[in-house]
């Protein structure tokens, strides 16, 4: 156990020990190369190592820098106080440099931005001022450096730290930072060859006794900067600088007779120029890449717009087709009713045909409007905890007509115990009916449909399987796109292409998923809907019964006086006749102004008012009637404007209820009950 404790403590101290040892060794080596007054040198890589360590591993490493610098200078004969101040100055240099890069420059070790490269250059010039000033001052106070040697010591100290930071810090920060270095084999080869060319050129310049022109090194460095980026450039600068320093110390090259300070100026200039040049190249590459991406995105957007435009054109054509079909059946039925006696044997069937097709048209319009509401985040769910079994039972009843008409067999498998879900029951029924209708429609007459329910973890799983015409694998990815229709032989033009997209969106609004599987055309399809099961807490408010169809309307017990205002005379007269047959007293007006006059004179219990009138609209009618305190009628909007914002505007304008055309007698009666308090209290 004690060994484990020791090992853990050692692991915590490991980075401090590694930095201390590395700094101490490099520091002793640096001060052994032509030092000025023993404690200042033109070659001080320790400053670059300290800065990189703080940048990469955090400010917590400052004690290792302080102690290592103290140890280096104390070992060379500095008194303890001076060595301590030198260590403090070297530590502050690294901490200040890291702070400038992190918090002022917002440094990124990728070295691909101009601000990063300029930032490291500025840090190399300003941070060493702290170390040089504190260190030389401490040595002067201790008497180690005479007043005459202060300037030369400070210059050597600052120069050594600055040049080392420029040469070595970018290399360490770039090569030790993530992401790791990943290139193709050809790029690796080019990096090696280009850096080798820098090394050979530097060797030729700085290891030739008669060499006089050092700027030949710019040629291979330019190749490196253009082709290998910041990683290659930082490595090449380090290689070239190391060879230049080694050759000069050996008395060769153009700076042999000038000394290390002029060489430092040359190396600093070289490093600064190529760091800036590399940043310029990288920013240009990134700009071109971004421009290319924007062009690609623009092309995709244009393609999408073109595709959507084509889809909308197809949708309008299909909508016209789908609306004409029920209208044709309705028109034929109405004409037959006009030709035969009212008690003809075919009358009930014709009336049923009209009713079914009206409902079909209404369902299509509701689907389109629901898609629109969802896209604008206007569709709200009315969730409650209910039995999924009951919803499915009712949904199966709703599709029995199409099942019978197409002579399909539908098998239903559900668990014996009810599954409870927190959902909007009407929307879940809409989902199930949509999928079942779709399966029935795209299965040839006499087909087999299967509906099964199971559970997986905390999800209810509803599977719809058919042996219909199937879906190709390519089309399975697009089947849930709005207005998109899968080409399926003779059945390709049926529907608007909104049923499945609406179904998917409703499922996802409930926190569920829907997916489709098919082995291809002619091999059937399987849709799987997953919905979250209700929690135990939610089950406490369970409602077993699913929404069910209203019972047949009873005859009204109390007749009401009603005024219908609609500029569509046929619709107004038909509604008036329908309400009269229910026992109400009804009058009709066809304009807004005549409606206002009739309401003031007749004082009806109920006013059924269209909004889109030819003279003054329904909102103005309501405003004028509310100004007349004698009028106590309950006002119901009956209009083709059925969006959520239309309903909200109607209620704000003073309507007591809103209905969207077309509307049946049952809905009217329910609306009458909701607004009865208005005229009864009056």
N, C-alpha and C positions, 0 to 999 in steps of 0.2 A: 504493500500500500504506500509506504514511504517513497519507494522508487517511482511509483506513478505520480505522486505529488511533485517530486523533483523533476520528473520528465515534463509535466505540465508547465511548471515554472520556467523550465529551460525553453520550451516552445514559445512562451510569451516573450522571453528575453532574446530569442534567436535573432530577430531583425535588428535589434539594438547592437548585439554583439557583432553581427556581420558588417553593419555599417561602420561601427567603431574600428574594427580591424582593417577594413578596406580603406577607410579615410586615413588611418594612421600610416599604413604602408605607402599609399600614394602621396601623402603629405611629406613623408621623409624623403621619398624619391624626388619629389618636386623641389624641395629645399636643398637637394644635393646638386642641382643643375644650375651653376652660375648664380648663386644667391647674392643678393645685395644686402650688406650688413647682416648676414646670416639668416635673417627671418623673412626676407622678401625675395620673390623670384618671379621671373617672367613666364614660368611654366608651373601652374598650380591647378591640376585637374581635380583636386579635392573639392574645390568650390562648385564645379559642375556636378560632381557625384552627390554632394549635399543637396543642391537645388533639385536634382532629379528625384532623390529619395523622398524629399518632402512633398513634391508634386504627385508622386506615384503612391506613396504609402501614408501620407498624412503628417500633420504638424507634430504628432506624438513622438516622432523620432528626434526632436530637437536636443534631448539630453545626450544622445550618442554623438552628435556633431560637436556640442560644447566640450564634452570630455575628450574626444579624439583630438580636437584642435589644441586643447590644453596640454594633452600628453605629448603631442608632436613638438610643441615649442618648449615645453619644460625639459624634454629629453635633449634639446639642443642648447640648453644652458640659460634660458630665460628664467628670471625669478618667478616665483609662484604667482604673485599678484599680476605681473605683466602677462604671463601665460594664460591666467584666468580671463583677463580682459580680451586677449587675442581670441580665445575660444568663444567668448561672448560675442565679439564682433563677427566672427565667422558664422556662428549660429544665426545671428540676426540677419546677416546677408542672405542666407538660404531662406529663412522664414519670410523676410520682406519680399524677396524675389518671387517666392511662391504665392504670396498674398497678391502682389501686383498682377501676376499671370492669371490667377483664379478669379479674383474679384473685380479687377479693373479691366483686364483684357478679355475675360471670359474665355480663357485659353482652351483650345482643342489640340490634342497631341497629334492629330492627323497632319498638321502643317500644310493644309490645303487652302487655308484662307490667308489673305494678306495681313489681317489683324493679328493672327497667331505668330507669323514670322517677324513682323515688325515688333510685336510684343516681346519676343525672346531677345531681339536685338536691343530694344530699349532697356530691358531688365539687365542684360549683360553690361550695359554702360552705367546704369544708376545703382544697382544693388551693391557692386563692389566698393562704391564710395563709402558705405557704412563700415565694411570690414577694414579697408585701408586706413580710414581715418581713426577708428578706435584702436586698431593694432599698432600703427605707427605712433600714435599719441601715448599709448601705454609704454612702448619701448623708449620713447623720448623722456617720459617722466621717470622711468626706471634708470635712465642713464645709459641704456644699452645702445641707443642711437644718438649721435651728436646732432646738434642743431643744423650743422652744415649738411648732414646726410638725410635730413627729414624728407626733403623734396624728392631726392632720387629713390629713397625707400618707398615713399608713397606712390610714386609713378610706377615702379616695378611691381608693387603689391597690386595696385588697381589694374595694371595692364595684364598681369598674369591671371588674375581672377576673371577679368572681362573676356580675354581671348579664350580661356578654357571653357567658360560658359557658352560662348558662341560656337565652339568647335564640338564639344563633347555633350552638352546638355541636349541639343536637338537629336543627336544619335541615340542617347539613352531613352529619351521620352518617346521617340518614334518607334524604336525597335522593341521596347518593353511594354508598350501600351497595346491594348486590344482595339480592334480585332487583329487576330494573328495574320501573319504574312502568307497570303495565298495567291499563287500565280501559276500560269501554264508553264510547261517545261521550256518552251521557247522564250518566255519572258525571264525565267530564271537564267537561262543561258545569256541573254542580252545584258542582264544586270551584272553578271559575273564578268563578262567581256568588257563592258563599259567601265566598271570600277577598276579592272585590271589595267585598262588603257590609261586611266588617271594615275594609277600607281607607277606605271612605266614612264609616263611623261614626267611625273614629279621626280622620279629617280634620275631621269636624264638631266633635268634642270638642276636639282639640288645635290647630285653626287658627281657633277662634272666640274672640275676645277675652274675652267675658263667660262662657264655659263654666265651670261650677263642679263638675259631677258627672261624673267620668271612668268610673264603673262601667257606663255605658251600653254600653261595649265588650263586656261579658259576654254580651249578647244574641246578636250574630252569632257570637261565639266558641263559644257553646254549640251553635249550629247546626252550625258547622264540626266540633266534636269529636264530635257525635252522628252526623253523616252522612259525613264524609270521612276519619275515622280519624287516626292519628298523622301521616301525610304532610301532610294539610291543616292540622292543628293547628300543627305546627312552622312551616309557612309563614305561617299567619295570625298567630302570635305575633310572628314576625320583622317582618312588615309593620306590625302595630299598634305595636310597640315603636319601629321606625324612624320612623314618622310622629309618635309621641309625643315622641321626642327632638328631631326636627327642629322641631316646633311650639314646644316649650318653649324651645329655643335662640333661636327667632325672637321670643320674648316673648309667645306666645299660649298659650291653654289654661289649665287649672286649676292647673298647677304653674309657671307663668311667674314668679310672685312668690316661689315657695318654693325653686326651684333644682333642680339635677340629682340631688342625693342623695335627697330625698323621691320624686322621679320614679323613681329607681332602685329604691327600696323598693316602689313601686307595681308597676313592671314585673316585679320579681322575684317578688312575690306572685302577680301575674297569670300569669306563666309556670309557676310551681310548681303553682298550683291547676289549671290546664288540662292540664298534663302528667299530673297524678294523675287528673283527671277522665277524660281520654282513655284512660288505662290501665284504669280501672274499666270504661269502656264496652267496650273491646276484650276484656278478660277475660270480660265477660258474653257478648259475641258468641261468643267462642271456646268458652265453656262450653255455650252453646246449640247451637253447631255440633257439639261433641263429643257432647252429649246426643242430638242428632238422628242422628248417626252410630251411636251405641250402640243407639238404638231401631231403626235400619235393620238393623244387624248382628243384633240380637235377632230381628227379624222374619225375616231370612234364615235364622238358625239354627233358628227354629221351623219355617219352611217346609222346611228341609233335614231336620229331625227327622221332620216329618210325611211327607216324601217317602221318607226312609229307612225309616220305619215301614211305609209302604205297600209299599215294595219288599221288605221282609222278609216281610210277610204274603203277598205274591205268591210270594216265593221258597219259603216253606213249602208253599204250595198246589202249586207246580210240583214241589217235591221229592217230595211225597207222590205226585203223578201219575207222576213219572219212576221212582220206586222201585216203584210198583204194576205198571207195565208189565213189567219183567223178572221181578218176583215172580209175576205171572200166568202168564207163559210157563214159568217154572220149575215152578210148581205143576202146570200142565197136563202138562208133560213127566214130572214125577215120578208123577202119577196114571196116565199111560199106561204107564210102566215097571212100575207095580204091577199093571196089568191084563193085560199080555202076558208071555210067557215071556222069560227073561233072554237067550235067544239070538234074539229077534225081529229081523226085518230093520230095524225102525225104531230099535232101541236105540242104535246109534252116533250117529245124528242127534239123538236126544233128549238123550243125554249131552252132545253138542257144544253143543246149545242151552242147556242148564243152565250149562255152563262159560262160554259167551260172555256170558250175562246176569249171572252172578256177577262176571265181570271188568268188565262195564259198571257194575254197582253200586259195585264197589270203586273204579273210576276216578272216578266222581262224588264219592264220599266223599273221595278223595285230593285232588281239585281244591278242594273246600270247605275241607279242612284246610290245604292249601297257602296259600289266600287268607288264612286266619286267621293262619298262621305269619308270612307276609310282613307283615301289618298290625302284628304285634307284634315285628318284627325278629328272629324266631326261625328263619327259614329260612336255612341256610348253603349256599353253593355249594361244590362240590368240583371246582375247576378243574384242567384239564390241557390240554396242547397236542395237538390231534387234527385229523384231516382232516375238514373240513366235508363233503366229498363222501361220505365213508363214513357220516357221521351221516344225511345226506339219503337215501342208498340204503336204509339200514335203516328210516328213517321211512316211506319209500314202501312198503316191504314191510309195515309195520304197518297201513297203511290199505287194503291190497288187498282185504280182505273187504268193506268198505263200498263200495268202487269197483265191485267185481263185482256186489254185491247191487243197486246202483242203475244198473248198466249204463252207467257213465260211461267216458269216454275221458280218460286222464291222460297228458299229454306232459311229459317231463322234459328240460330242457336245462341241462347243466353244463359248465364248462370242462374241457378235457382234462387239464391239470395240476391237482393237488390244491390247494385253498385251506386254509391252516392257521389255526385260531383257538384262543385260550386260553379254554376254556369248561367248564362242567359238562355233559358229553355227554348225560347222562340228561335234564337240563332243556332242552337245545336240541332233543332228540328230542321232548320233551313239547310244546314250542312248535310245531314243524313239524307234528306229528300233530294238535294242536288246530286249527290253521288249516286243514289239509287236510280233517279231519273236518267242520269247519264249512262249508267250501266244498261238500263232497259232500252234506251234509245239506240245504243251502239251494239246491241246484241240482236242477231237476226231472230225473227219470230219463232217461238217454240224453244227459246233458250233457257239456260239454267243460271239463276242468280243465287248467291249465298251471302248471308249476313251473319257474322259471328262476333261474339263479345267475350273477351278474356281480360286478365290483369297481368301486368308485368311490373314488379316492384310497386311503385306508388302511382302507376298509370293505368287507366282504362284503355284497352286496345279494341278498336272496332275495325273489323276487316270486311271489305266488300269485294266479292269475287264473282266474275262472270266468265262465260265461254264465248264472248263476243268477238268482234273483229280485231281486237288487240291493238297494240301501239308499237311502232318501231322504236328501237333503242335510241335513235337520234332524236325522235320527237318527244321522248319521255322527259328530256331536259327542259322542253319549252311548253309543256302542256299546261303549266300553271301561269303562263304569261297572259296578261289582259289582252283580249281581242284576238289572240292567236288561236287558230283552229288547226287541228291535226287533219291532214288529208287522209280520209278513210273511205276511199271508194265512193259509192253512191251516197253515203251518209255524210260527205264532207261539208255540205253547206247547212246542215241542221244546227240550230242554236246560234247565239251571239258571240260565243267565245268569252263570256264573263262568268259563267257558272263555277268552273273550277278555280279560276283566280280568286273569286269572291270567297269560295269555300276555304282555300288555303289561308287567306287573310283572316277570316273569322276564327279558324282553328288556332292560328298563331296569337290572335288577340286573347284567346283563352289560355295561353301558355302551353299549347299543344303542338303537334307536328302532323303533317300528312305526307305520304309518299306513295308512289305508284311503281308497280312492277308488271312487266309483260315480257314474254319470251319472243314477241314479235307479232307481225300482222297475222291475223287469223288464229291466234293462240290465246285469246282472252286477256283479261287484265285483272289486277288486284290492287285496290286502294286500301291503305292502312292509316287510320286516324288514331292518334294517341292524345288523351286528355288527362290532366291531373285528377286523381281521386280526392275527394273531400277529406279534410282532416277530422279527427275525432271531435274537435271543438266545433267545426262547421256542421257536423251531423246533428248537433243538438237543435238546430233550427231547420231540420229537414222538412221538405214538402214532397210527399210521395207522389202526388198527382202531377202529371205533366200538363201543359196547356192543352185544352181540348176545345173542339169546335162548339160554338154556341148552340143552344137548343133552338128549335123552331120558335120564331117570334109569336108571342100571343097578341091578340087584338088589343089595341090600346084601350085602357079603361077611361081615361080622361082625354078628350080631344083638345087640341091646341089650335090657336090661330097662328098661321104661319105666312110670312111674306117671302117669296123667292125672287131674288134680283140677279139676273144673268142675261148678258147680251146674246147668248146662244139660245134663240127662241125654242128650238126643238128640244134642247136639253132642259130648259126651264119648264116647258109645258109637260114634258115626260115626267119630270120630278114632281111637278104639281099634281099630275094625275095619280101618280103612285101614292103620294101622301094623302090625297083625297080618298083613295080606296082604303087607306088605313083608318079613315074616320076623322081626319083633321080638316079644318077650314083653311083653304089655301088661296092666296092671290099672287099674281105675278107682275113684275116690272122688268123692263128690258134695258134700262139705262140707270146711271147713278142718280141723276137728278129726279127722275120719276120715282126711284126707290125711296129717296129722302121724303118726297111729298107723300107717298103712300104710307110710309112708316109713321109720319106725323099724324096723318088722318086716321089710320086704322088702329094704331097702337097694338100691333100684334105681339103675341107671347114670344115668338121666335122669328128671327130674321136670318135667312140663309142667303149669304151675300158673296157674289163673285168679286175678285179683286181687280182683274183686268177688264174694266168697263170702258166703253168708247168715249164718254164725255168726262166724267170725273171718276177716279179709281175708287176702289173699295175703302182705302185708307181715309180718303176725303169724306166719303159717305159716313164712316164711323165717327170722324171728328165732328161733323155737323150734327149728327144725332146725339152725341154726348153733350153738345152745347145746349140742346133742347131738353130741359129737365122733365118735360112731360113724357118723353119717350123712355120707357122702362123695358124695352125688348132685350132678350138675350140674343147676341149677334154671333153667328157661326160663319166663319170663312169657309167657302167651298170653292177651291181654286186648283189650277194646274201647277201653281208654284208650291213645290213640296219639299224644298231643301230645309235643313235645320234652321238656317238663318231666316228663311221665309216665315217659318212658324214663330220664331222669336220676334220678328218684326211685327207680325200680325197681332200677337198678344200685347206687345208694347203699344201698338196703335189703338188698342181698346177692344179688339175682338175677344169674346169670351171663350172661344174654342176654334180650332183649326182642323179642317179636313181636306185631304188631297184627292182630286178627281182621278179616276172614277171611284164612286163610293156607293156601297150597297145600303139597302134599307136598314139592315141590322146595325151598321155603323152609325147611321143617322139616329136611330133610336137610342143607342148608347150615348151619343153626344147630347141628345135632348135631355137625358137624365142628368148628365153632368152639369148642365147650365140651368136646370129647372129652378134652382134657388134664386136666380137673378130676377125672373118675373114673378115668382111666388112671393118673395119678400117685398116686392114693389107693391 
